[in-house]
């Protein structure tokens, strides 16, 4: 089935990248939810998304560097921790039975939807540097590989909750995400038959490339709180759908 739905994967890549470009998060969450709902195994879904994200995260990170949103001291701690956590998560994902992983990933997605919804109503200004950067990177990388997404909302929410300025948190996490995604993709390529998800990757890249020019305009048109609410509703709804399919 994965090789016969290229238009679906292009549309999915377009929609996910449009939202991610507006919010700085949720590409992996949306794409993983849809792929799981369409019957893709968790390892294939996560591998496809991370391989496609190598291109999109590289562009996003370069943009943040250009606009001086990156705290390089944070990057030096966050990136290596994220890479280690991501590679570990990729190997765990490919070595465990499929059904328990679907349960875990579905619950994780529902948790991320709740996390995003909380951010809609509990945003606060930050005025101090985050202290626990390495554990955040390890956990963010691991859960990103397991869930096929989550680095952005997991890492940014954790850093901002510790008092980090949102601009520096988002910029630094985006710069690190390229390295984390590349490492996770390499781990998947070493453990999976890449021919089984090549067309999924192609569709996600094409759709994401088509959406990229519109992302900035979209983020200016709709309020951020509205966009985050939409993400929470979409991901939560797909997570509920996945729950209903677990017994099938």
N, C-alpha and C positions, 0 to 999 in steps of 0.2 A: 504494500500500500504506500510506503514511503516514497517509492520512485515514480508514482503516478499523479502527484498533486502539485506540480510545479507552480501553477497559478495561485494555489492556496498559500504556498510558502512565500511567494512574492508579496501577496497581499498582507500576510502576517508580518513579514519583515518591514513593509511600509508602515503599517499601523504601529508596530512596536517601536520603531525608530522615531516616528513622529512624536509619540508620547515621551520617549526617553530624551529626545532632543529638547522638549519643552520643560521636563522635570529634572533631568539629570539622573534618572533612575527608571526602573520598571521594564526595560527591554527584555531582560532574561525572564522576569516573572511572567510577563504576558506571553512571550513565545513558549515558555515551558508549559504553562497552563493549557494553551491551545494544542500543542503537540501531544501532551499526555491525554487530553480529551479526545484526540483523533486516533489514539491507540499506540502511539510511539512508546517504546521501552524507555525508562528513565535514563539509561546510559546513552542511548542514541540521541534523545532529546537534548541532554546536557552537552554532549560532544558537538552536535550540530550548531547549537547556539554559541558555544564558546569559540568554535572555529570561525564562524561568521563575525563574531565580535572583535576578533583580532584587528580587522580593518576599521570598524566603527570606533573602537576605543582608542586606537592610535590617533585618529583624526580629532576626537574629543579631547584627548590629553594634550595634543599639540595646540589646540585652541586655548586651553586654560594656561598653558605655558606662555603663549603669546600675550594674553591679557593679564599676566602676572598674578594669577590666582593661586599659585603653587607655593607651599611652604616646603622647601627642599629638606629641611631638617626632619620634618614629619615623613616625607617620602623615603628617606634613608632608613627609617625604622618600620614604616608601614609596608613598603613593597616587598622586602625579603620575607616578612612574616606572612603576607598574603600569598606569596608564591609557595611557601612551604605548606600552608594550610590547604591551598588549592590542589596541589599535586597529591597530597595525602587523601583529600576528598575524592579525587578522580579515581585513584586506585581502589578505594573502598567501594565506590559506586559500581565499578566494573566487576568486582569480585563477590558481590552479594546477590541473593535471589531477587528476582524482579518484583514479586508481589509485595513483600515487606517494604521494599524501597518505594513503591508507588504509594503505600500508606504514609510513609515518613515524608515523602516529598509533597504529597497533598496537604498534610497537616502543616508542613513548613510554609507552603504557599498561603494557606489560610492565615497563618500567623503573620506573614508579611503583609497581607491585606489589612489586618487589624493594626499593625504597626504604622502603615501609611495613613490609615484613617485617624489614628491618634495624633499623627503629625499635623493633620488638618486643623485640629482643635487645641493643640497644646504647644504651639510654637513660642519660643522665648528667646530674647536676645542673649548673646554669648559675650563673655568678657575675660575669659581665662583660657590658658592652653590645656589641651587634653593631656592627661598623664598616662593612661593605660593604652598606649597606641599598639604595642606588640600583641597583646591578647586580642584586641579588636581585629587586627590584621589576620591573625591565625584563624579566629572564628569566622570572620567574613570570607576568607578564601575557602575554608572547608565547606561552609554552607553554600557558597556560590557554586562550587563544583557539584555538591550533592543535589542542590535544588535547581540547577540550570540558570540561576539568577539570584540576586539578593545582595551582591557586593555594595551597590550604591545605597539602598535604603538601610542595610545593616550597618555598614561602616559609617556613613554620614550621620545616621541617627545616634549611634553610639558616641561618636566624637562630639557632636553638637550637644548631646546630653551632658557630657563632661565639661562643657563650657567653651568649646572651640568655636571660632567665628564661622558662620555658614559658608562664606566665600572661600576661606582657606580650606575648610573641610572638603567642600565639593571639588575644588580645583585639585587638591592634593590626592584625594581618593580617585579622581578621574585619571590623573597621571599614573597612579599606581596600577589602575585596573588593566592597562595595556599589558604590563608585565605579568600580572596574575592570570589574565585570560590566555596569554601566549603559553604560559607554563601548563595550564590546565589542558589546553588543546594538544600540546605535545604529549602529555601523559595519556590522553585518550587515543591519539594516533598510534601510540606504542602498544595499546591493549585492545583496540577494536579494529574491525575490518572497515576501513574508511569508505569503501565503495558503497556500503549500505546506507550512508547518509550524505553522499556527495551532492545529490539533487536538492536535499533539504538546505544544505549550506548555500548552494548557488541561489536558490530562491530567496533566502534571508538576506544575502548580500545585495542582490539586485533590488529587492524591495527597500532595503535600508538606504541604498544609494539614491533611489528615486525620492525618498522622503526627506533626506538631509537638507535640501535647499528650503523646504517649507517649515522646518522645525522652529527656527527663530521667529518667523512670522506668527506661527501658531501660539508660541509661548507669550507673545505680546498681546494677542487678541483675547485670550481667555485668562481670567484670574488664576493664579497658581493654586489657590484653595479649591477652585472648581475642578481643575485638572487632576489634583491629587485625589479628590473625591471620586472622580470617574475611574481612576486607576484602582482604587480600593474596591469599588463596585464590580469592575470587570474581573479583576483577579479573584476576588472573593466569590463571585458567581461561578467562575470556572472551577475554582477549588471545590465548591459544593457539588458541581456536576461530576468532578472526578471522584468525590466520595460516593456518589450514587452508582458509579461504574466499577468500584473496587470489587464488588461481589460477583461481577460478570466474568 
